[in-house]
Amino acid sequence: MKKQKNIRLSKSVLDTKEASALRRVILQDGYLGMGQEVRLFEEELGGFIGREAVCVNSGTAALHLAVMSVVKPGDEVLVPSLTFVASFQAISAAGARPVACDIDENALFIDLKDAERRLTKKTKAIMPVHYSGGVGDLRAVYAFAKKHGLRVIEDAAHAFGTTYHEKMIGSIGDIVCFSFDGIKNITSGEGGAVLSSDQQVMDFVKDARLLGVCKDTAKRYQGQRSWEFEVAHQGYRYHMSNLFAAVGRVQLKKFSRFAAIRKKLAQRYHEQLKAISGVELLQRDYNTVVPHIFPIRVKDGRRDELRSFLLEKAIETGVHYYPNHWLEFFAPQKMILPVTERVYGQILSLPLHPDLKLTDQNRVIKAVGDFYGPK
């Protein structure tokens, strides 16, 4: 019997254009660190989104520096438990305490009623996470933040290209962070970006990504560096390299095509799976949402059974994510987040990436149908 082709959950989608860009930086430019290529990528990102962007070497670094820019050690940040551990690690790395919050049942977005119960005098910020590319009721988050005097740090790692009330995510809002790792909506190999209209935040991030060296960014853009300098606060080696930026610039040019494919695949999943009674779909408007992942909710405690069934048919799946309030490092005391815990037991992400062929997607859809079909 012929072995079935493995259908990957996610993958990097690159070709000779990215290879040529890397070759140019390596052989022609001759400088691999942070320089003109990073400046150009930041300018192109800023032009695409509509606001200044500062690039760093990962989405986690973006979140870390964003948190550092507005909170102090000992402060608390409200964050949904259903997110990748990077959100929590970024907060704790800044010396702050991540306060795990529950999510709402429909959008899987931070539950503001639960968040309000967790407010203390130490609460200084809220970090909504744009799970799978959807943004929930973002206006309500900003109203909540205004009411309680909080800064907002949007973890938009999943939401590059998504729009909200006709505005692109990143173009508005307090502080917005993106990830460009290998499987995101665009990649720079590794990388991330911080966007804000708060110039103090942006200046802080520019310095902090270069070990805190004041105003070193301008020198780097010119292919130079500072030899005598001042350092006013803690910094990290978080700058983006010209290699990463070269890949990112090519990927940005491809984004409209990538986005169209992601939307089409998500819409096809939604149309083909909505009639299956054992599956519940997230409510997303794929006219405005560019999905990073496609999670479904598997009812009746059959998530792991379906996952094993699909794996037997050479179909990869994922579980996004293990609740952070169950992790020893972030759970100094026992807490119960009922919606998060229920959803975690149901969620299963199906393959989604720009290289997923319709024939392969049909295989996935058929396999899910077969699982629920007559035995």
Secondary structure, DSSP 8 states (H G I E B T S, - for coil): ------B-S------HHHHHHHHIIIIII---SSSHHHHHHHHHHHHHHTS-EEEES-HHHHHHHHHHHH--TT-EEEEESSS-HHHHHHHHHTT-EEEEE-B-TTT--B-HHHHHHT--TTEEEE--B-GGG---SHHHHHHHHHHHT-EEEEE-TT-TT-EETTEEBTTBSSEEEEE--TTSSS--SS-EEEEES-HHHHHHHHHHTBTTBTTHHHHHHTT---SS--B-S---B-B--HHHHHHHHHHHHHHHHHHHHHHHHHHHHHHHHTT-TTEEE----TTT---S-EEEEE-TT-HHHHHHHHHHTTB--B-----GGGSGGG-SS----HHHHHHHTTEEEE---TT--HHHHHHHHHHHHHHHS--
